[in-house]
Amino acid sequence: MIVTTTHSVDGYRVTDYLGIVAGEIALGTSFVRDMTAALADFFGARTAAYEEKLVESRGLCIKEMCVRAERLGANAVIGVKLDHEILANGMMLVLSSGTAVRLVPDTEESHAE
């Protein structure tokens, strides 16, 4: 599965636009992680605890989006956008969305048209 933030993929052409797909992941943060982050924020330091959680969440979110795209028969998701939000109750929400498409390799013949 090709996943890209661009609206085209070099060497391929879109044959079918199958619809918008999204992935959502809501993960809780632990009390210890919250305390570590609060201390890091107070001292102006980076907090690896939240950064690791964001990286993990982003990967899971993209994977969920790809599963939904595959169900539509897609082999790529283009125009992907990622966003995140920290909710008031300590939950972390990561969102991804894009357009599920079918791509085929671009051939010399298609350039002649």
C-alpha positions in Angstrom: 0.0 0.0 0.0 1.4 3.4 -1.1 0.6 6.2 1.4 1.6 9.7 0.5 0.7 13.3 1.3 0.9 14.2 -2.3 -1.9 13.9 -4.8 0.1 11.9 -7.3 2.8 9.2 -7.3 5.7 9.4 -9.7 5.6 6.5 -12.2 1.9 5.7 -11.5 -1.4 7.0 -12.6 -4.8 6.9 -10.8 -7.4 4.7 -12.5 -10.1 4.9 -9.8 -10.9 7.2 -7.0 -12.6 5.1 -4.4 -13.5 7.6 -1.7 -12.2 9.3 1.4 -10.8 7.0 4.1 -9.9 7.9 7.7 -8.2 6.4 10.7 -8.8 7.4 14.3 -6.8 6.3 17.4 -7.6 7.5 20.9 -5.1 6.5 23.5 -5.0 7.2 27.2 -1.9 8.6 28.8 -0.8 7.4 32.2 -0.4 9.4 35.4 3.4 8.9 35.4 3.6 10.1 31.7 1.5 13.1 32.6 3.7 14.0 35.5 6.9 13.6 33.5 5.4 15.8 30.7 4.4 18.5 33.2 7.9 18.6 34.7 9.4 18.7 31.2 7.1 21.5 30.2 7.9 23.5 33.4 11.6 23.3 32.7 11.3 23.8 29.0 12.5 20.3 28.0 11.2 17.8 25.5 9.2 14.9 26.8 10.1 11.6 25.2 7.1 9.9 26.9 4.6 11.9 24.8 6.7 11.9 21.7 6.9 8.1 21.7 3.1 7.8 22.3 2.5 10.2 19.3 4.8 8.2 17.0 3.0 4.9 18.1 -0.4 6.4 17.7 0.4 7.9 14.2 1.5 4.5 13.0 -1.6 2.8 14.3 -3.8 5.5 12.8 -2.2 5.2 9.3 -2.5 1.4 9.5 -6.3 1.7 10.3 -6.7 4.0 7.4 -5.0 1.6 5.1 -7.2 -1.3 6.2 -10.2 0.8 5.4 -8.7 1.7 2.0 -8.0 -2.0 1.2 -11.6 -2.9 1.9 -12.5 -0.5 -0.9 -10.1 -2.2 -3.2 -7.4 0.5 -3.1 -3.7 0.0 -3.4 -2.8 3.5 -2.4 -4.0 6.4 -0.3 -3.1 9.9 -1.6 -3.5 13.4 -0.2 -3.0 12.1 3.4 -3.4 14.5 6.2 -2.5 13.8 9.9 -3.7 15.7 12.9 -3.6 15.2 16.7 -5.4 16.6 19.7 -4.9 16.2 23.4 -8.4 16.0 25.0 -9.2 17.4 28.4 -9.5 14.0 30.0 -5.9 13.1 29.2 -6.7 11.1 26.1 -4.6 11.6 23.0 -6.5 11.6 19.7 -4.7 11.0 16.4 -6.5 11.4 13.1 -5.5 10.6 9.5 -7.5 11.0 6.3 -6.9 10.7 2.6 -8.3 9.5 -0.7 -8.3 5.8 -1.5 -7.3 5.1 -5.1 -6.2 2.4 -7.5 -2.9 3.1 -9.1 -1.3 1.4 -12.1 2.3 1.8 -13.3 2.6 4.6 -15.9 3.8 3.1 -19.2 5.3 4.6 -22.3 2.0 4.0 -24.1 0.0 6.2 -21.7 2.4 9.1 -22.4 1.6 8.9 -26.1 -2.1 9.6 -25.6 
